[in-house]
């Protein structure tokens, strides 16, 4: 790839990262601490062409996009995919979201001796997609009512094998590898958030951190409070918890950490839009780890 092509590719990737970050910034600025609450109101996003659920960073990004733009359907497709499914994109509608595919990009470069060699670098491809809510000709699917599944969620949490202890406040200790949670009776219903939802939100948030231990997904958890790395890890755990709530069918609710880091996240996404793609990818890997038993890989 020539230098000109490399610059063009980087500029295009930066444009897509900025668009993705703008969706998240919109949610944070409009909904405040409840910016992720809407994620669990839709099933995980799926391809209209294959019927299969998306994976990786696409899960969080497409769901957040659906919430931000008011889409009520969890199905997405390219322009051709919508047509193949028997539908048509409504006149005046435009693609606001993209599906990201990772692949290896071949480039030529010179080594120190001046010899030209071919190397393969990890790269991204962005495919514009439409939500079925933007289309005609595709029958709607009936949405599922949000119901409490306390026994299932309890089984899910207990089945992780994490060392969970009682403590005065929710936390995860990466050095000692344990989670602390206040007794259930300490959680109170507040506004639209029930005591049960608040307890599960705290537990799943800390489990999100727990997946990053060096013996599991090996994220950098030993960082100083108030640093960008610390805020990044909080963002990963927050998105991971929301995706897990979506998976379990329980309501995603903000934790006390949400208000603490919200302004920091908005600033970082404005300064470094690519941060959101990395956070969503790592959050999904956390969800994959937490659901490993369901896939027979415990």
Beta strands, then each sheet from edge to edge (+ up, - down):
strand 1: 46-47
strand 2: 75-77
strand 3: 88-89
strand 4: 97-110
strand 5: 116-131
strand 6: 135-136
strand 7: 164-166
strand 8: 171-173
strand 9: 178-181
sheet 1: 1+ 2+ 5- 4+
sheet 2: 3+ 6-
sheet 3: 7+ 9+ 8-
end
